Amino acid sequence: MDNIILETRGLTKRYGGVHALEDANFILRKGEHVAVVGDNGAGKSTFVRQITAVEQKTAGQIFFDGKEVNFEGPLQAREAGIETVFQTLALADDLDVPSNLFLGREMFKFRFGPFSILDRKAMRERTLEALKTTAVKIPNVDNPIRNMSGGQRQCVSIARTAAFASKLVIMDEPTAALGVQETAQVENIIRGLKEREVPLILISHNLRQVIDLVDRIVVFRRGRIVASLNKDETDGNDIVSYITGVKGAEAATV
Amino acid sequence: MSQVTHGLGGLKYDPAKRTRPQELNVFVALVLIVATFEILGRVLMGDSFLLNTRDNVDTLFNEQRLQIIVLQVSIVGIIALGVTQVIISGGIDLSSGSIVGATAMIAMSFAQVAMVNGNPNPKAIFGDWAMDLPVIVPLLVGLGCGILAGFVNGALIAYTRIPPFIATLGMMVTARGLSKWWSKGNPISFPTESYAAIGKGMMPVVIFVVLALLFHCIMTYTKYGKHCYAIGSNEQAARMSGINTEHHKVLVYVIAGALAALAAVVLSSKNLTAQAGMGVMYELDAIAMAVIGGVSLQGGRGSILGTCLGALIFGVIISGFTFLKLDAYYQEMVKGIIIVAAVVLDQWRQKGRARG
């Protein structure tokens, strides 16, 4: 139990009659990078939304960092140390980069309830630092991110996650909308997380990327986990046959 | 371009592409409008719009006109400050004009003098207990009304999730009804001297400027301001980032209500009377000032400085039309056109930027 950062037991989510996620048993060890793959509607995003408490699970248990947790919302999950890059960008387009990085966790010069005075200089400095460590290149951090390309914005979103990552990072298709160069940047951030031994759950459709980056691949099919494959013991064809249901008709436990 | 310290990797920083501050455009518009009136004045009236032309006074500008320009927009300007932060956070407030009416009636009821020229106050609302109260009483009662109305607005919007347009429209009608019911349509007059001092002379302008500075700082330097922009820009993102958007919205509307109430106190004090019809259309004037000043109705963009410039444009236009001896009808028509033009310009700017 000691080296396990996240475990789910029998995690289930139903939307009305739709079984989006059935009895998911999942283990993530400290420092481990795991990819979650599967076809559209296989339950990958649903799985993540239960862990980050964006939605409330129907049944099952989640253990995080050695304790059972029941987060009431994404904020609690984040406070516990789970940082997430969502599929839809969680950025405010009219704010500049530091404001977005520190949105909801601003630094203050002087505290006075809602009218606390922001420490803009410190936030800007920490932003530049964070961008440096994550190797994200942003032309001008003081511009509203509205004026940036989709890739740059995604990088801001990921830099925000990586910069504050404490115990677990979750990325939901972080490179789906990105160009080649930007994808490479994001992959570098992920490798940086591996070096810092920050555990990661990566949802991706890109099998090349997945095999390249992570230690283990968990396959979802029709709301169930059907396989957990070590990177060294599998290849693209193997994964695809699990995704499409050629292999692993019965649910696997990790 | 040696200042490019953090721009590499093919993503070059082009200073020419930096967004020009919105306020600069508004300021240019203001200057152009003033220049237009100046030229029209010289041509049509043979007189200067802003400069002093009287021999017996030794000043560069026509100070009287300058005073009127700021004085006539200062009270609606106070409301516009509140409306600005509402619009920036993605909402709208149609109730401020009616809150002015209701608050003016209620506050004035606690600001009356007992005796007028040796006779009992003919407009008395309450008995002797409410007469000759210290000025703090009507002030606090007024603020309380505004805060309460704002709280109802905010709570409705945040917790029942009805559109702000509907919630504040309801408050607009309700508060207007309340202000008519309060004294059965009768005006309330004869305030105490200390109450009358609040809006005397140029006091409305002083109050407006102080509040504008305060709210400029709040919107620029505090967490509250930052979260207004964040919520107006992307509410879902704000919520996912852990901002309590419900609490924030309630606070936004409470502050808007409080500012409308303050405007009501200043207005009723300045006029020495409160009437049920006070503040009609003020909500739209306030929204117009914000919009002209570059506050985007889609939320997330704009500033207090912009709204102040918008208010000045408003004041200049009204004064300019009076100066050119044009009928008030034209004023309203032109006002309407300017509001629409400001929004159209805003849309165009958005389109120009939308390319990602």
Interface residues (C-beta under 8 A of the other chain):
Chain A: V54 P74 L75 R78 E79 F86 T88 L89 A90 L91 A92 D93 D94 L95 S99 L103 G104 R105 E106 F108 P114 F115 S116 I117 L118 R120 L128 L131 K132 K137 I138 P139 N140 V141 N143 P144 R146 N147 M148 S149 G150 Q152 Q181 Q185
Chain B: V4 T5 H6 G7 L8 G9 G10 L11 K12 Y13 D14 K17 R18 T19 I218 Y221 T222 K223 Y224 K226 H227 Y229 A230 G232 S233 N234 Q236 A237 A238 M240 S241 G242 I243 H248 L251 G300 R301 R353 G356
